[in-house]
Amino acid sequence: QVQLVESGGGWVQPGGSLRLSCVASGSMSGIYAMGWYRQAPGKEREFVASVTWNSETSYADSVKGRFTISRDNAKNTVHLQMNSLKTEDTGVYYCAANPKALTLRSAYWGQGTQVTVSS
């Protein structure tokens, strides 16, 4: 079992920045990818970014150039640096971990952290 705990969400004005963190505990030896999904009110959960154990990254087109994902394997932690935030980035951000590439059916999920971008 793997447990994921997110932190770093909050409120920020458009153009601002936030940094999300996800700390994993438990049996991490079989985890290949970690990353983030988000869900806005009334919308489906969508992929944001992922990173593999060997630091290969992937981003949704909507966040490329603004968000950066990083992974510290020694600390079992994943960070998401979010810059130039837009109102459409508002939502609950969920950390995910999976023995394969991340999908909506990923094995492990955190409880989520709220990100609100508004003026």
matplotlib code that plots the C-alpha trace (Angstrom):
import matplotlib.pyplot as plt

x = [0.0, 1.0, -0.3, -0.1, -0.5, -0.7, 0.0, 0.6, -2.8, -4.5, -5.7, -3.7, -4.4, -4.1, -0.4, 0.7, 2.5, 2.0, 4.0, 2.3, 4.0, 3.0, 4.7, 4.4, 4.7, 4.5, 5.8, 7.3, 9.5, 6.9, 5.9, 6.9, 5.1, 3.8, 2.1, -1.0, -4.5, -7.1, -10.8, -12.7, -16.3, -18.7, -15.9, -14.1, -10.8, -8.0, -4.3, -1.9, 1.7, 3.6, 7.2, 8.7, 11.2, 14.0, 12.6, 10.9, 8.2, 4.9, 2.5, -1.0, -0.9, -2.8, 0.1, 3.2, 5.6, 3.9, 4.1, 7.1, 7.0, 9.9, 10.5, 12.8, 13.1, 15.1, 12.4, 9.4, 8.2, 6.8, 6.5, 4.5, 5.6, 2.8, 3.6, 1.6, -1.6, -4.9, -8.5, -9.0, -6.3, -8.7, -9.7, -8.8, -5.4, -4.8, -1.5, -1.4, 1.0, 1.0, 3.2, 2.8, 2.1, -0.5, -4.1, -7.4, -7.3, -4.0, -3.6, -3.0, -4.5, -4.3, -7.2, -6.6, -5.7, -7.7, -6.2, -8.2, -7.1, -9.1, -8.9]
y = [0.0, 3.6, 6.6, 10.1, 13.4, 16.7, 20.2, 23.6, 24.6, 27.9, 31.1, 33.2, 36.0, 35.4, 35.5, 34.3, 31.1, 28.1, 25.1, 21.8, 18.9, 15.3, 13.0, 9.3, 6.6, 2.9, 0.4, 2.6, 0.0, -0.8, 2.7, 3.8, 7.2, 9.9, 13.1, 15.3, 15.4, 18.2, 18.5, 21.7, 22.1, 20.4, 18.9, 15.6, 14.9, 15.7, 15.0, 17.8, 16.4, 13.3, 12.1, 8.7, 7.1, 8.1, 11.7, 11.5, 14.2, 14.7, 17.7, 18.6, 21.1, 23.6, 23.8, 23.4, 26.2, 27.3, 24.2, 22.2, 18.8, 17.3, 14.2, 13.4, 9.6, 9.7, 11.6, 10.0, 13.4, 15.1, 18.8, 20.8, 24.4, 26.4, 29.8, 32.3, 30.8, 31.4, 31.3, 28.1, 26.4, 26.5, 23.1, 20.3, 18.9, 15.2, 13.4, 10.0, 7.1, 4.0, 1.0, 2.0, 5.3, 7.4, 7.1, 7.9, 4.3, 4.8, 2.7, 5.3, 8.7, 11.5, 13.3, 16.4, 20.0, 23.0, 25.6, 28.8, 31.4, 34.5, 38.3]
z = [0.0, -0.7, 1.0, -0.6, 1.2, -0.7, 0.6, -0.8, -2.2, -1.5, -3.1, -5.5, -8.0, -11.7, -12.7, -9.3, -8.3, -6.0, -5.3, -4.5, -2.7, -2.4, 0.1, -0.4, 2.3, 2.3, -0.2, -3.0, -4.7, -7.4, -8.2, -11.7, -12.1, -9.9, -10.7, -10.6, -11.8, -11.2, -11.1, -11.5, -10.3, -12.7, -14.8, -15.1, -13.5, -15.9, -16.2, -15.3, -15.2, -14.4, -13.7, -13.9, -11.5, -14.0, -14.3, -17.6, -17.5, -19.3, -19.2, -20.3, -23.2, -21.1, -18.5, -20.7, -20.1, -16.9, -14.6, -13.7, -12.0, -10.1, -8.1, -5.2, -5.0, -1.8, -0.1, -1.9, -2.8, -5.9, -6.4, -8.8, -9.4, -10.9, -12.4, -14.4, -12.9, -14.7, -13.4, -15.4, -13.2, -10.3, -9.0, -6.6, -7.3, -6.7, -6.4, -8.0, -8.1, -10.2, -11.1, -14.7, -16.5, -14.8, -15.9, -14.3, -13.1, -11.2, -8.2, -5.5, -4.9, -2.3, -0.8, -2.9, -2.2, -3.3, -5.7, -6.3, -8.8, -8.8, -8.4]

ax = plt.figure().add_subplot(projection="3d")
ax.plot(x, y, z, "-o")
ax.set_aspect("equal")
plt.show()
